[in-house]
């Protein structure tokens, strides 16, 4: 299920590695096994470092945070850094300036795999936040 997705194809931004040039440049998804997946094509590297979480619990509110510190992307679940964040550098997001969508995943500029659940609060900040700044009782 798609939580957030950029409305672009990675191949259009010049990225040749990864699963498919039709894949969007950035997406946050939940797999059928309830793993959180965050994949991003960096603006300078031709790579798609991907983060994977543990299985997320069902039936309760879960706080997710993706932090772009300028050199690396780090995903947090309920205020804790997940163990399967990539260690390779990842600066920015490859983009053509198109918008993103909340609640679905883009592939070849078409949306599918909509999110089945509730998305309560989305915050995009101008700087990377530290975990103690997350709006959650877990931080």
C-alpha positions, 0 to 999 in steps of 0.5 A: 500500500502506498503512503507517499509517492513522487509523481515522477519516473526515475528514468526521466530524472536520469537514474538507470539503476534500481528496479525499473526506470518507470518506478517513481523517484521516491515512495513510502509503502507498506508491504503485504507482510506489513513492513514499511519500505522507503525507497528514494533515488538521490539527486547526485547518486545513481542509486536507490537506497531502500529502508525496510522496517520490522512488521508493523502492528495492526489496529493501532496508531504508528508514528513514522518519520523519514529524516533527510539529514543531507547525507543519508535518509533515516526512517524511524518507527514510533521514535526509534531508528529502524535497523534496516536503514541503508548506510550508503550516502543519499543526498536529496531526491531526484526530481523534475519539480512535479508534486507528490501524492499522499495515499497511493504509489505511482508507477509509470505516472499512474497510481495504484495500491492505495493506502487502506487505513488512516493517515492522521498528520503529515508534516514536511519541514524545512530542516531535518528534525531530531527524534526528540522533536517528533510529535510523538510520546515515544521521543 
